[in-house]
Amino acid sequence: MFGFLKKLIGQDVPWEELKAKKAVIVDVRTPAEFKSGHVKGAINIPLNNLPHNLRKIKKYGKPVVTCCASGRRSGMAAKYLKSEGIEAWNGGPWQKVRQHMG
């Protein structure tokens, strides 16, 4: 169970390595949520729009850190991106990602 929680909230994320690789931060919240606060430099792609933006994400050629409000949507996003061959990590809540990457 604790392994599941770690994956959900992003505790196993290699933050320093991802920061060094200049990972792309993808915030999968709605535009309204994103507007209320986000990680500097993050791109906003709502979860339901992720499949339509795969090409854009792949063009970066860098690892991706996903974030949202709680870690639930970002977990789904990271899982989907991994299934599409993209190195993706669930960063969990956007505030946590900002703490490590911002």
Jmol script that loads the backbone (N, CA, C; Angstrom):
load data "model"
ATOM      1  N   MET A   1       0.812  -1.194   0.000  1.00  0.00           N
ATOM      2  CA  MET A   1       0.000   0.000   0.000  1.00  0.00           C
ATOM      3  C   MET A   1       0.859   1.263   0.000  1.00  0.00           C
ATOM      4  N   PHE A   2       1.946   1.258   0.750  1.00  0.00           N
ATOM      5  CA  PHE A   2       2.776   2.452   0.800  1.00  0.00           C
ATOM      6  C   PHE A   2       3.439   2.730  -0.545  1.00  0.00           C
ATOM      7  N   GLY A   3       3.764   1.686  -1.296  1.00  0.00           N
ATOM      8  CA  GLY A   3       4.311   1.871  -2.636  1.00  0.00           C
ATOM      9  C   GLY A   3       3.324   2.593  -3.531  1.00  0.00           C
ATOM     10  N   PHE A   4       2.048   2.231  -3.406  1.00  0.00           N
ATOM     11  CA  PHE A   4       1.002   2.897  -4.183  1.00  0.00           C
ATOM     12  C   PHE A   4       0.931   4.371  -3.816  1.00  0.00           C
ATOM     13  N   LEU A   5       0.978   4.669  -2.518  1.00  0.00           N
ATOM     14  CA  LEU A   5       0.911   6.062  -2.072  1.00  0.00           C
ATOM     15  C   LEU A   5       2.116   6.854  -2.560  1.00  0.00           C
ATOM     16  N   LYS A   6       3.293   6.244  -2.534  1.00  0.00           N
ATOM     17  CA  LYS A   6       4.482   6.931  -3.025  1.00  0.00           C
ATOM     18  C   LYS A   6       4.333   7.281  -4.496  1.00  0.00           C
ATOM     19  N   LYS A   7       3.812   6.343  -5.284  1.00  0.00           N
ATOM     20  CA  LYS A   7       3.607   6.619  -6.708  1.00  0.00           C
ATOM     21  C   LYS A   7       2.561   7.702  -6.896  1.00  0.00           C
ATOM     22  N   LEU A   8       1.529   7.666  -6.071  1.00  0.00           N
ATOM     23  CA  LEU A   8       0.447   8.638  -6.195  1.00  0.00           C
ATOM     24  C   LEU A   8       0.931  10.053  -5.918  1.00  0.00           C
ATOM     25  N   ILE A   9       1.758  10.218  -4.896  1.00  0.00           N
ATOM     26  CA  ILE A   9       2.167  11.575  -4.540  1.00  0.00           C
ATOM     27  C   ILE A   9       3.569  11.927  -5.014  1.00  0.00           C
ATOM     28  N   GLY A  10       4.210  11.044  -5.741  1.00  0.00           N
ATOM     29  CA  GLY A  10       5.465  11.393  -6.378  1.00  0.00           C
ATOM     30  C   GLY A  10       6.703  11.367  -5.506  1.00  0.00           C
ATOM     31  N   GLN A  11       6.741  10.532  -4.468  1.00  0.00           N
ATOM     32  CA  GLN A  11       7.903  10.511  -3.587  1.00  0.00           C
ATOM     33  C   GLN A  11       9.100   9.783  -4.185  1.00  0.00           C
ATOM     34  N   ASP A  12       8.889   8.956  -5.188  1.00  0.00           N
ATOM     35  CA  ASP A  12       9.996   8.223  -5.788  1.00  0.00           C
ATOM     36  C   ASP A  12      10.601   8.962  -6.978  1.00  0.00           C
ATOM     37  N   VAL A  13      10.243  10.206  -7.153  1.00  0.00           N
ATOM     38  CA  VAL A  13      10.702  10.985  -8.296  1.00  0.00           C
ATOM     39  C   VAL A  13      12.161  11.408  -8.089  1.00  0.00           C
ATOM     40  N   PRO A  14      13.034  11.151  -9.091  1.00  0.00           N
ATOM     41  CA  PRO A  14      14.439  11.581  -8.980  1.00  0.00           C
ATOM     42  C   PRO A  14      14.569  13.074  -9.315  1.00  0.00           C
ATOM     43  N   TRP A  15      14.147  13.916  -8.397  1.00  0.00           N
ATOM     44  CA  TRP A  15      14.033  15.355  -8.650  1.00  0.00           C
ATOM     45  C   TRP A  15      15.301  15.991  -9.191  1.00  0.00           C
ATOM     46  N   GLU A  16      16.429  15.725  -8.563  1.00  0.00           N
ATOM     47  CA  GLU A  16      17.687  16.373  -8.980  1.00  0.00           C
ATOM     48  C   GLU A  16      18.056  15.990 -10.408  1.00  0.00           C
ATOM     49  N   GLU A  17      17.893  14.720 -10.725  1.00  0.00           N
ATOM     50  CA  GLU A  17      18.197  14.245 -12.078  1.00  0.00           C
ATOM     51  C   GLU A  17      17.281  14.913 -13.106  1.00  0.00           C
ATOM     52  N   LEU A  18      15.999  14.990 -12.785  1.00  0.00           N
ATOM     53  CA  LEU A  18      15.043  15.603 -13.710  1.00  0.00           C
ATOM     54  C   LEU A  18      15.299  17.097 -13.866  1.00  0.00           C
ATOM     55  N   LYS A  19      15.694  17.730 -12.799  1.00  0.00           N
ATOM     56  CA  LYS A  19      16.020  19.158 -12.869  1.00  0.00           C
ATOM     57  C   LYS A  19      17.247  19.367 -13.759  1.00  0.00           C
ATOM     58  N   ALA A  20      18.249  18.509 -13.602  1.00  0.00           N
ATOM     59  CA  ALA A  20      19.462  18.599 -14.416  1.00  0.00           C
ATOM     60  C   ALA A  20      19.165  18.362 -15.897  1.00  0.00           C
ATOM     61  N   LYS A  21      18.210  17.491 -16.176  1.00  0.00           N
ATOM     62  CA  LYS A  21      17.830  17.192 -17.567  1.00  0.00           C
ATOM     63  C   LYS A  21      16.847  18.218 -18.129  1.00  0.00           C
ATOM     64  N   LYS A  22      16.492  19.217 -17.310  1.00  0.00           N
ATOM     65  CA  LYS A  22      15.527  20.245 -17.709  1.00  0.00           C
ATOM     66  C   LYS A  22      14.216  19.620 -18.184  1.00  0.00           C
ATOM     67  N   ALA A  23      13.692  18.747 -17.337  1.00  0.00           N
ATOM     68  CA  ALA A  23      12.434  18.054 -17.644  1.00  0.00           C
ATOM     69  C   ALA A  23      11.317  19.056 -17.918  1.00  0.00           C
ATOM     70  N   VAL A  24      10.403  18.653 -18.775  1.00  0.00           N
ATOM     71  CA  VAL A  24       9.233  19.460 -19.104  1.00  0.00           C
ATOM     72  C   VAL A  24       8.172  19.194 -18.041  1.00  0.00           C
ATOM     73  N   ILE A  25       7.615  20.247 -17.489  1.00  0.00           N
ATOM     74  CA  ILE A  25       6.557  20.107 -16.488  1.00  0.00           C
ATOM     75  C   ILE A  25       5.224  20.297 -17.188  1.00  0.00           C
ATOM     76  N   VAL A  26       4.403  19.251 -17.137  1.00  0.00           N
ATOM     77  CA  VAL A  26       3.080  19.295 -17.756  1.00  0.00           C
ATOM     78  C   VAL A  26       2.032  19.282 -16.653  1.00  0.00           C
ATOM     79  N   ASP A  27       1.314  20.372 -16.541  1.00  0.00           N
ATOM     80  CA  ASP A  27       0.241  20.518 -15.558  1.00  0.00           C
ATOM     81  C   ASP A  27      -1.054  20.097 -16.239  1.00  0.00           C
ATOM     82  N   VAL A  28      -1.677  19.038 -15.740  1.00  0.00           N
ATOM     83  CA  VAL A  28      -2.853  18.469 -16.412  1.00  0.00           C
ATOM     84  C   VAL A  28      -4.182  18.955 -15.828  1.00  0.00           C
ATOM     85  N   ARG A  29      -4.142  20.026 -15.054  1.00  0.00           N
ATOM     86  CA  ARG A  29      -5.380  20.596 -14.520  1.00  0.00           C
ATOM     87  C   ARG A  29      -6.102  21.403 -15.600  1.00  0.00           C
ATOM     88  N   THR A  30      -7.291  21.848 -15.277  1.00  0.00           N
ATOM     89  CA  THR A  30      -8.056  22.684 -16.202  1.00  0.00           C
ATOM     90  C   THR A  30      -7.371  24.049 -16.335  1.00  0.00           C
ATOM     91  N   PRO A  31      -7.657  24.772 -17.416  1.00  0.00           N
ATOM     92  CA  PRO A  31      -7.072  26.111 -17.561  1.00  0.00           C
ATOM     93  C   PRO A  31      -7.399  27.040 -16.383  1.00  0.00           C
ATOM     94  N   ALA A  32      -8.599  26.946 -15.839  1.00  0.00           N
ATOM     95  CA  ALA A  32      -8.969  27.787 -14.692  1.00  0.00           C
ATOM     96  C   ALA A  32      -8.115  27.450 -13.473  1.00  0.00           C
ATOM     97  N   GLU A  33      -7.893  26.158 -13.228  1.00  0.00           N
ATOM     98  CA  GLU A  33      -7.045  25.746 -12.102  1.00  0.00           C
ATOM     99  C   GLU A  33      -5.616  26.238 -12.316  1.00  0.00           C
ATOM    100  N   PHE A  34      -5.125  26.068 -13.529  1.00  0.00           N
ATOM    101  CA  PHE A  34      -3.763  26.479 -13.878  1.00  0.00           C
ATOM    102  C   PHE A  34      -3.589  27.980 -13.653  1.00  0.00           C
ATOM    103  N   LYS A  35      -4.591  28.740 -14.063  1.00  0.00           N
ATOM    104  CA  LYS A  35      -4.535  30.198 -13.938  1.00  0.00           C
ATOM    105  C   LYS A  35      -4.465  30.638 -12.474  1.00  0.00           C
ATOM    106  N   SER A  36      -5.037  29.840 -11.585  1.00  0.00           N
ATOM    107  CA  SER A  36      -5.047  30.202 -10.164  1.00  0.00           C
ATOM    108  C   SER A  36      -3.693  29.994  -9.489  1.00  0.00           C
ATOM    109  N   GLY A  37      -2.759  29.347 -10.166  1.00  0.00           N
ATOM    110  CA  GLY A  37      -1.422  29.114  -9.637  1.00  0.00           C
ATOM    111  C   GLY A  37      -0.798  27.914 -10.310  1.00  0.00           C
ATOM    112  N   HIS A  38       0.498  28.004 -10.636  1.00  0.00           N
ATOM    113  CA  HIS A  38       1.182  26.899 -11.306  1.00  0.00           C
ATOM    114  C   HIS A  38       2.693  27.035 -11.150  1.00  0.00           C
ATOM    115  N   VAL A  39       3.398  26.003 -11.566  1.00  0.00           N
ATOM    116  CA  VAL A  39       4.855  25.995 -11.536  1.00  0.00           C
ATOM    117  C   VAL A  39       5.354  26.880 -12.676  1.00  0.00           C
ATOM    118  N   LYS A  40       6.300  27.746 -12.375  1.00  0.00           N
ATOM    119  CA  LYS A  40       6.871  28.617 -13.402  1.00  0.00           C
ATOM    120  C   LYS A  40       7.456  27.767 -14.528  1.00  0.00           C
ATOM    121  N   GLY A  41       7.080  28.082 -15.760  1.00  0.00           N
ATOM    122  CA  GLY A  41       7.586  27.358 -16.918  1.00  0.00           C
ATOM    123  C   GLY A  41       6.783  26.128 -17.294  1.00  0.00           C
ATOM    124  N   ALA A  42       5.799  25.768 -16.477  1.00  0.00           N
ATOM    125  CA  ALA A  42       4.972  24.586 -16.779  1.00  0.00           C
ATOM    126  C   ALA A  42       4.074  24.869 -17.978  1.00  0.00           C
ATOM    127  N   ILE A  43       3.771  23.809 -18.724  1.00  0.00           N
ATOM    128  CA  ILE A  43       2.794  23.942 -19.797  1.00  0.00           C
ATOM    129  C   ILE A  43       1.494  23.302 -19.327  1.00  0.00           C
ATOM    130  N   ASN A  44       0.396  23.908 -19.693  1.00  0.00           N
ATOM    131  CA  ASN A  44      -0.917  23.424 -19.271  1.00  0.00           C
ATOM    132  C   ASN A  44      -1.556  22.627 -20.394  1.00  0.00           C
ATOM    133  N   ILE A  45      -1.670  21.331 -20.167  1.00  0.00           N
ATOM    134  CA  ILE A  45      -2.385  20.454 -21.091  1.00  0.00           C
ATOM    135  C   ILE A  45      -3.354  19.641 -20.241  1.00  0.00           C
ATOM    136  N   PRO A  46      -4.632  20.024 -20.223  1.00  0.00           N
ATOM    137  CA  PRO A  46      -5.603  19.272 -19.427  1.00  0.00           C
ATOM    138  C   PRO A  46      -5.574  17.780 -19.776  1.00  0.00           C
ATOM    139  N   LEU A  47      -5.816  16.962 -18.779  1.00  0.00           N
ATOM    140  CA  LEU A  47      -5.730  15.514 -18.936  1.00  0.00           C
ATOM    141  C   LEU A  47      -6.466  15.005 -20.167  1.00  0.00           C
ATOM    142  N   ASN A  48      -7.684  15.481 -20.395  1.00  0.00           N
ATOM    143  CA  ASN A  48      -8.454  14.975 -21.534  1.00  0.00           C
ATOM    144  C   ASN A  48      -7.892  15.431 -22.880  1.00  0.00           C
ATOM    145  N   ASN A  49      -6.982  16.399 -22.894  1.00  0.00           N
ATOM    146  CA  ASN A  49      -6.356  16.858 -24.141  1.00  0.00           C
ATOM    147  C   ASN A  49      -4.991  16.223 -24.388  1.00  0.00           C
ATOM    148  N   LEU A  50      -4.519  15.422 -23.462  1.00  0.00           N
ATOM    149  CA  LEU A  50      -3.184  14.837 -23.562  1.00  0.00           C
ATOM    150  C   LEU A  50      -2.969  14.049 -24.856  1.00  0.00           C
ATOM    151  N   PRO A  51      -3.905  13.168 -25.244  1.00  0.00           N
ATOM    152  CA  PRO A  51      -3.682  12.405 -26.477  1.00  0.00           C
ATOM    153  C   PRO A  51      -3.497  13.287 -27.715  1.00  0.00           C
ATOM    154  N   HIS A  52      -4.134  14.437 -27.733  1.00  0.00           N
ATOM    155  CA  HIS A  52      -4.041  15.339 -28.882  1.00  0.00           C
ATOM    156  C   HIS A  52      -2.743  16.144 -28.886  1.00  0.00           C
ATOM    157  N   ASN A  53      -1.983  16.056 -27.816  1.00  0.00           N
ATOM    158  CA  ASN A  53      -0.749  16.834 -27.688  1.00  0.00           C
ATOM    159  C   ASN A  53       0.506  15.977 -27.601  1.00  0.00           C
ATOM    160  N   LEU A  54       0.390  14.700 -27.932  1.00  0.00           N
ATOM    161  CA  LEU A  54       1.547  13.801 -27.845  1.00  0.00           C
ATOM    162  C   LEU A  54       2.710  14.270 -28.704  1.00  0.00           C
ATOM    163  N   ARG A  55       2.420  14.666 -29.914  1.00  0.00           N
ATOM    164  CA  ARG A  55       3.477  15.110 -30.825  1.00  0.00           C
ATOM    165  C   ARG A  55       4.235  16.294 -30.217  1.00  0.00           C
ATOM    166  N   LYS A  56       3.487  17.238 -29.686  1.00  0.00           N
ATOM    167  CA  LYS A  56       4.077  18.425 -29.053  1.00  0.00           C
ATOM    168  C   LYS A  56       4.992  18.018 -27.899  1.00  0.00           C
ATOM    169  N   ILE A  57       4.519  17.105 -27.071  1.00  0.00           N
ATOM    170  CA  ILE A  57       5.299  16.661 -25.913  1.00  0.00           C
ATOM    171  C   ILE A  57       6.549  15.909 -26.362  1.00  0.00           C
ATOM    172  N   LYS A  58       6.408  15.045 -27.355  1.00  0.00           N
ATOM    173  CA  LYS A  58       7.555  14.269 -27.845  1.00  0.00           C
ATOM    174  C   LYS A  58       8.620  15.168 -28.461  1.00  0.00           C
ATOM    175  N   LYS A  59       8.210  16.283 -29.065  1.00  0.00           N
ATOM    176  CA  LYS A  59       9.165  17.195 -29.701  1.00  0.00           C
ATOM    177  C   LYS A  59      10.159  17.787 -28.706  1.00  0.00           C
ATOM    178  N   TYR A  60       9.772  17.901 -27.457  1.00  0.00           N
ATOM    179  CA  TYR A  60      10.695  18.433 -26.451  1.00  0.00           C
ATOM    180  C   TYR A  60      11.915  17.526 -26.286  1.00  0.00           C
ATOM    181  N   GLY A  61      11.724  16.225 -26.469  1.00  0.00           N
ATOM    182  CA  GLY A  61      12.823  15.279 -26.342  1.00  0.00           C
ATOM    183  C   GLY A  61      13.424  15.218 -24.946  1.00  0.00           C
ATOM    184  N   LYS A  62      12.613  15.502 -23.947  1.00  0.00           N
ATOM    185  CA  LYS A  62      13.077  15.514 -22.559  1.00  0.00           C
ATOM    186  C   LYS A  62      12.105  14.724 -21.692  1.00  0.00           C
ATOM    187  N   PRO A  63      12.557  14.342 -20.493  1.00  0.00           N
ATOM    188  CA  PRO A  63      11.623  13.697 -19.568  1.00  0.00           C
ATOM    189  C   PRO A  63      10.489  14.659 -19.218  1.00  0.00           C
ATOM    190  N   VAL A  64       9.374  14.092 -18.791  1.00  0.00           N
ATOM    191  CA  VAL A  64       8.200  14.878 -18.432  1.00  0.00           C
ATOM    192  C   VAL A  64       7.850  14.617 -16.971  1.00  0.00           C
ATOM    193  N   VAL A  65       7.545  15.689 -16.255  1.00  0.00           N
ATOM    194  CA  VAL A  65       7.014  15.587 -14.897  1.00  0.00           C
ATOM    195  C   VAL A  65       5.585  16.105 -14.968  1.00  0.00           C
ATOM    196  N   THR A  66       4.630  15.261 -14.593  1.00  0.00           N
ATOM    197  CA  THR A  66       3.235  15.681 -14.609  1.00  0.00           C
ATOM    198  C   THR A  66       2.826  16.152 -13.215  1.00  0.00           C
ATOM    199  N   CYS A  67       1.893  17.087 -13.178  1.00  0.00           N
ATOM    200  CA  CYS A  67       1.369  17.553 -11.899  1.00  0.00           C
ATOM    201  C   CYS A  67      -0.087  17.959 -12.056  1.00  0.00           C
ATOM    202  N   CYS A  68      -0.778  18.049 -10.932  1.00  0.00           N
ATOM    203  CA  CYS A  68      -2.185  18.461 -10.913  1.00  0.00           C
ATOM    204  C   CYS A  68      -2.480  19.006  -9.516  1.00  0.00           C
ATOM    205  N   ALA A  69      -3.696  18.872  -9.061  1.00  0.00           N
ATOM    206  CA  ALA A  69      -4.056  19.380  -7.732  1.00  0.00           C
ATOM    207  C   ALA A  69      -3.671  18.410  -6.618  1.00  0.00           C
ATOM    208  N   SER A  70      -3.881  17.109  -6.841  1.00  0.00           N
ATOM    209  CA  SER A  70      -3.665  16.137  -5.767  1.00  0.00           C
ATOM    210  C   SER A  70      -2.689  15.016  -6.108  1.00  0.00           C
ATOM    211  N   GLY A  71      -2.458  14.768  -7.378  1.00  0.00           N
ATOM    212  CA  GLY A  71      -1.614  13.660  -7.811  1.00  0.00           C
ATOM    213  C   GLY A  71      -2.388  12.591  -8.549  1.00  0.00           C
ATOM    214  N   ARG A  72      -3.704  12.630  -8.489  1.00  0.00           N
ATOM    215  CA  ARG A  72      -4.530  11.611  -9.150  1.00  0.00           C
ATOM    216  C   ARG A  72      -4.477  11.753 -10.671  1.00  0.00           C
ATOM    217  N   ARG A  73      -4.816  12.922 -11.178  1.00  0.00           N
ATOM    218  CA  ARG A  73      -4.799  13.137 -12.632  1.00  0.00           C
ATOM    219  C   ARG A  73      -3.385  13.057 -13.186  1.00  0.00           C
ATOM    220  N   SER A  74      -2.427  13.587 -12.435  1.00  0.00           N
ATOM    221  CA  SER A  74      -1.045  13.535 -12.917  1.00  0.00           C
ATOM    222  C   SER A  74      -0.534  12.099 -12.963  1.00  0.00           C
ATOM    223  N   GLY A  75      -1.019  11.256 -12.054  1.00  0.00           N
ATOM    224  CA  GLY A  75      -0.660   9.839 -12.091  1.00  0.00           C
ATOM    225  C   GLY A  75      -1.193   9.163 -13.338  1.00  0.00           C
ATOM    226  N   MET A  76      -2.436   9.467 -13.687  1.00  0.00           N
ATOM    227  CA  MET A  76      -3.020   8.913 -14.913  1.00  0.00           C
ATOM    228  C   MET A  76      -2.266   9.426 -16.136  1.00  0.00           C
ATOM    229  N   ALA A  77      -1.897  10.706 -16.110  1.00  0.00           N
ATOM    230  CA  ALA A  77      -1.177  11.301 -17.236  1.00  0.00           C
ATOM    231  C   ALA A  77       0.194  10.658 -17.411  1.00  0.00           C
ATOM    232  N   ALA A  78       0.924  10.489 -16.316  1.00  0.00           N
ATOM    233  CA  ALA A  78       2.252   9.880 -16.392  1.00  0.00           C
ATOM    234  C   ALA A  78       2.160   8.452 -16.914  1.00  0.00           C
ATOM    235  N   LYS A  79       1.181   7.714 -16.444  1.00  0.00           N
ATOM    236  CA  LYS A  79       0.990   6.335 -16.904  1.00  0.00           C
ATOM    237  C   LYS A  79       0.704   6.312 -18.405  1.00  0.00           C
ATOM    238  N   TYR A  80      -0.146   7.203 -18.866  1.00  0.00           N
ATOM    239  CA  TYR A  80      -0.474   7.271 -20.289  1.00  0.00           C
ATOM    240  C   TYR A  80       0.764   7.636 -21.117  1.00  0.00           C
ATOM    241  N   LEU A  81       1.500   8.656 -20.680  1.00  0.00           N
ATOM    242  CA  LEU A  81       2.685   9.078 -21.429  1.00  0.00           C
ATOM    243  C   LEU A  81       3.721   7.963 -21.499  1.00  0.00           C
ATOM    244  N   LYS A  82       3.904   7.245 -20.403  1.00  0.00           N
ATOM    245  CA  LYS A  82       4.828   6.101 -20.407  1.00  0.00           C
ATOM    246  C   LYS A  82       4.391   5.059 -21.422  1.00  0.00           C
ATOM    247  N   SER A  83       3.086   4.817 -21.507  1.00  0.00           N
ATOM    248  CA  SER A  83       2.576   3.820 -22.461  1.00  0.00           C
ATOM    249  C   SER A  83       2.820   4.255 -23.904  1.00  0.00           C
ATOM    250  N   GLU A  84       3.067   5.544 -24.099  1.00  0.00           N
ATOM    251  CA  GLU A  84       3.349   6.091 -25.430  1.00  0.00           C
ATOM    252  C   GLU A  84       4.853   6.266 -25.669  1.00  0.00           C
ATOM    253  N   GLY A  85       5.663   5.701 -24.779  1.00  0.00           N
ATOM    254  CA  GLY A  85       7.112   5.720 -24.957  1.00  0.00           C
ATOM    255  C   GLY A  85       7.819   6.975 -24.463  1.00  0.00           C
ATOM    256  N   ILE A  86       7.157   7.758 -23.642  1.00  0.00           N
ATOM    257  CA  ILE A  86       7.746   8.990 -23.112  1.00  0.00           C
ATOM    258  C   ILE A  86       8.191   8.745 -21.673  1.00  0.00           C
ATOM    259  N   GLU A  87       9.397   9.192 -21.336  1.00  0.00           N
ATOM    260  CA  GLU A  87       9.848   9.098 -19.944  1.00  0.00           C
ATOM    261  C   GLU A  87       9.031  10.099 -19.138  1.00  0.00           C
ATOM    262  N   ALA A  88       8.158   9.607 -18.300  1.00  0.00           N
ATOM    263  CA  ALA A  88       7.253  10.478 -17.551  1.00  0.00           C
ATOM    264  C   ALA A  88       7.221  10.084 -16.084  1.00  0.00           C
ATOM    265  N   TRP A  89       7.114  11.095 -15.236  1.00  0.00           N
ATOM    266  CA  TRP A  89       7.084  10.911 -13.791  1.00  0.00           C
ATOM    267  C   TRP A  89       5.904  11.660 -13.214  1.00  0.00           C
ATOM    268  N   ASN A  90       5.213  11.024 -12.290  1.00  0.00           N
ATOM    269  CA  ASN A  90       4.123  11.683 -11.593  1.00  0.00           C
ATOM    270  C   ASN A  90       4.710  12.532 -10.467  1.00  0.00           C
ATOM    271  N   GLY A  91       4.664  13.842 -10.656  1.00  0.00           N
ATOM    272  CA  GLY A  91       5.187  14.739  -9.633  1.00  0.00           C
ATOM    273  C   GLY A  91       4.209  14.994  -8.501  1.00  0.00           C
ATOM    274  N   GLY A  92       2.936  14.615  -8.713  1.00  0.00           N
ATOM    275  CA  GLY A  92       1.925  14.829  -7.680  1.00  0.00           C
ATOM    276  C   GLY A  92       1.364  16.238  -7.730  1.00  0.00           C
ATOM    277  N   PRO A  93       1.031  16.789  -6.564  1.00  0.00           N
ATOM    278  CA  PRO A  93       0.466  18.141  -6.520  1.00  0.00           C
ATOM    279  C   PRO A  93       1.440  19.182  -7.091  1.00  0.00           C
ATOM    280  N   TRP A  94       0.899  20.165  -7.776  1.00  0.00           N
ATOM    281  CA  TRP A  94       1.754  21.168  -8.423  1.00  0.00           C
ATOM    282  C   TRP A  94       2.633  21.914  -7.422  1.00  0.00           C
ATOM    283  N   GLN A  95       2.151  22.089  -6.202  1.00  0.00           N
ATOM    284  CA  GLN A  95       2.953  22.792  -5.199  1.00  0.00           C
ATOM    285  C   GLN A  95       4.218  22.004  -4.859  1.00  0.00           C
ATOM    286  N   LYS A  96       4.092  20.684  -4.836  1.00  0.00           N
ATOM    287  CA  LYS A  96       5.253  19.823  -4.566  1.00  0.00           C
ATOM    288  C   LYS A  96       6.262  19.927  -5.709  1.00  0.00           C
ATOM    289  N   VAL A  97       5.753  19.924  -6.936  1.00  0.00           N
ATOM    290  CA  VAL A  97       6.639  20.051  -8.097  1.00  0.00           C
ATOM    291  C   VAL A  97       7.342  21.409  -8.058  1.00  0.00           C
ATOM    292  N   ARG A  98       6.619  22.450  -7.729  1.00  0.00           N
ATOM    293  CA  ARG A  98       7.216  23.789  -7.635  1.00  0.00           C
ATOM    294  C   ARG A  98       8.328  23.802  -6.587  1.00  0.00           C
ATOM    295  N   GLN A  99       8.096  23.107  -5.488  1.00  0.00           N
ATOM    296  CA  GLN A  99       9.084  23.030  -4.406  1.00  0.00           C
ATOM    297  C   GLN A  99      10.395  22.407  -4.900  1.00  0.00           C
ATOM    298  N   HIS A 100      10.288  21.393  -5.754  1.00  0.00           N
ATOM    299  CA  HIS A 100      11.471  20.670  -6.220  1.00  0.00           C
ATOM    300  C   HIS A 100      12.048  21.198  -7.531  1.00  0.00           C
ATOM    301  N   MET A 101      11.190  21.696  -8.411  1.00  0.00           N
ATOM    302  CA  MET A 101      11.632  22.062  -9.755  1.00  0.00           C
ATOM    303  C   MET A 101      11.587  23.573 -10.021  1.00  0.00           C
ATOM    304  N   GLY A 102      10.834  24.294  -9.213  1.00  0.00           N
ATOM    305  CA  GLY A 102      10.585  25.710  -9.483  1.00  0.00           C
ATOM    306  C   GLY A 102      11.703  26.639  -9.137  1.00  0.00           C
TER     307      GLY A 102
END
end "model"
wireframe off; spacefill off
backbone 0.3
color backbone group
